[in-house]
Amino acid sequence: MDNIRTEVAVIGSGPGGYVAAIRAGQVGKKVVCIEKELVGGVCLNVGCIPSKALISAAKQVDKIQHADAMGITVSGVQVDVQKLQAWKQGIVDKLTSGVRQLVKGAGGQLVAGTAKLRTSRIIDVTAPDGSKFTVEADHIIVASGSRPLQVPGFVVDNKRVLDSTGGLSLTEVPKRLAVIGGGYIGLELGIMWAKLGAKVSVVEFTDQLLPGNDPELVAVVARKMKKLGMETLLQHKALRWEEGPGGAMRLIAVPRAAEGQKDKEVAIDCDRILVTVGRKPNSEDLGLAEVGVKIDPRGFVTVDKKQRTSVSNIFAIGDVAGQPMLAHKASREGEVAAEVIAGHKSEQDAVAIPAVIFTDPEIASVGLTEAQAQQAGHKVLTGKYNFGALGRAMAALETDGFVKIVADATTHQVLGIHVVGPAATDLISEGTLALEMGAFLPDLALTIHPHPTLGEAVMEAAKAALGESPHLIGGGQKKGGQAAV
């Protein structure tokens, strides 16, 4: 390929990079997006989208198997995993094709190759066929994403020891699956495979599944995991794996407090091991430090609210630019970087960024937890409403969980909204808007929600915090700052 001269060069085409390229084109900039592997990045190809496709399929299987409660009897349910994988890939292909069209439609150019900065304005690119060319740009947006962390003793080959990519690509249901890491990726995939018939064991180093989340929400998911026959080992460290009988595997773990004591080791028989212990930013091998871009000790590129790095014409967005490592955060940051380059008054100024977890039941949170609000000096008021008291949830046989609202007890300003239950990942958008608009409890309580819907739980939780819920005894009268449910 010939050398390219452009106004904006984007390195990476994930949900941050491709959105940045599209937005740059929309604001009148000539833009080139460089992608070394998969257009759409991890999210569209081996992350968010394919995982949710398989999770949706597993949920369908689970609902069918429990439909007898509605008087519906279904027998002989079978899952063709190869056909399921083909269906999943069809969704991925459709979306990645759409990304290509959108970038082109905005006047952008997608080029394949591995990028490395020679200077703050010149990028050396190695094409897939080994040929080399340069992209010279006035501004550069780094959207290089992240990759799975490795665990000593568990070299990923995606045949027997899997990372998240391998865990989404199996063509048969493993009889026994051991998951290292009880974070959101491990539990999403572990629960999915458990619903499809696998015996799943989860090894988590900390004292809680889904570390960092409200324990009250996590407890609901833990109960469902137990119903699915999943085994959980908290405060355990995965040490190594050994060959088991008949081609099986044996994962060896030890209680965290007994590391080094061989007699305390625990063996978990399995057929596959899934390693999901977090992700690492892709900030190496790009030439960033060499051109003066500041990178912190964890490998994240340091940026300001305009996504600008320590080099004024270089921007960074998405996973490589720091926590939280979420696709929707990356997309917004891509818009900000493109707009700033175009001279717009734009910055990343979100009040809060929602986090969603596609376990069963789902978890979604935005803003401060009760503990975080207290640590921030607030006198805290909370309201909670269980889905088990909601007609729509009963009718759908999805009554596990609740909506919990955290507010300042003095001003009644909403500080956080947390949901565990059906459609939590959709309901949280209302909570995000509430925080962004600076809502108070009466704003939610007095907003008429349609009946019968799951969204009524948000309204009822706000009313409960105020002691005014018509569907709770005593109106959910507050006891020690907690609405009685």
Secondary structure, DSSP 8 states (H G I E B T S, - for coil): ---EEEEEEEE--STTHHHHHHHHHHTT--EEEEESS-TTHHHHHHSHHHHHHHHHHHHHHHHHHTGGGGT---------HHHHHHHHHHHHHHHHHHHHHHHHHTT-EEEESEEEESSSSEEEEE-TTS-EEEEEEEEEEE---EEE--BTTB---SSSEE-HHHHT--SS--SEEEEE--SHHHHHHHHHHHHTT-EEEEE-SSSSSSTTS-HHHHHHHHHHHHHTT-EEETTEEEEEEEE-GGG-EEEEEEEGGGTT-GGG-EEEEESEEEE-S-EEE--TTSSTGGGT--B-TTS-B---TT-B-SSTTEEE-GGGG-SS--HHHHHHHHHHHHHHHTT-------S---EEE-SSSEEEEEE--HHHHHHTT--EEEEEEEGGG-HHHHHTT----EEEEEEETTT-BEEEEEEEETTHHHHHHHHHHHHHTT-BHHHHHTS---SS-TTHHHHHHHHHHHT--TTSGGGS-EETTEE--
